[in-house]
Structure formats: C-alpha cells, structure tokens
Amino acid sequence: QVQFVESGGGLVQPGGSLRLSCAASGFIFGVRAMSWYRQAPGAEREFVARIDGTGRRKDYADSVKGRFTISRDNNKKMIFLQMNNLKPEDTAVYYCKCNEYTAWGQGTQVTVDS
C-alpha cells in the first residue's frame, strides 16, 4: 500500500524557515521522482517542487524558486523541503506525492503570519 506521511509544518513569522519531511512506503522509492504540492485555503492544489530519482534534477514553481530547496534520502525513503524566507502567501497545507500513484498523504500545515 502506497503511503506518504508529511511532517515539519508549523507557525512561522515572515522571513522565517521551516523544513518539511515526507516518509514514503509501499513502492520502490529510489527510482521514482517525488514532488511537493500545496493547497491554500479556497485555492486549487498547486505544484511546488519536484526531484528525480537520483536527486540530481530538481524543478521548482516560479513562486518558490530561490527560496525552497527539495532533497531526498533514498536510504531512508524520504524527501525534504527546506523553505527559507517564508512569505504569508506560502501559507498552505503541504503534501508530498509520487505522481505514478494516486495516493495522497494527510499533509502538513504551514502558516506564515506575524
């Protein structure tokens, strides 16, 4: 059974940082690309970042480029999202996903507010 468990969210002031983690299970992790998505209140879920199976290729939404960094640890079957210089518009529930599967995790809430 494919599962994703996100953690690391919280309340942070503008300009602050958070590091999100995602633990994956139920599939062969090391060969598959993984992505982060987010969904703000009243908005559609949107793409944030993607990393290929090797960790060498990374892609980002324009809105987070230069502030967020995606990474992975294939031994631990985890991906991470380092978020720096957070802005109020980054407030959302963050999800990790492998697009080859339909499963979603429960997400982790990030709130950026002074």
MOTAMO-V347060 format. One record per helix or strand of 2 or more residues. SS is the DSSP state (H for helix, E for strand). FROM is the first residue (numbers start at 0). LEN is the number of residues. If there is no record, write none. Layout:
SS&FROM&LEN, SS&FROM&LEN
This chain:
E&2&5, E&9&3, E&17&8, H&28&3, E&33&6, E&45&6, E&57&3, E&67&6, E&77&6, H&87&3, E&91&6, E&107&5
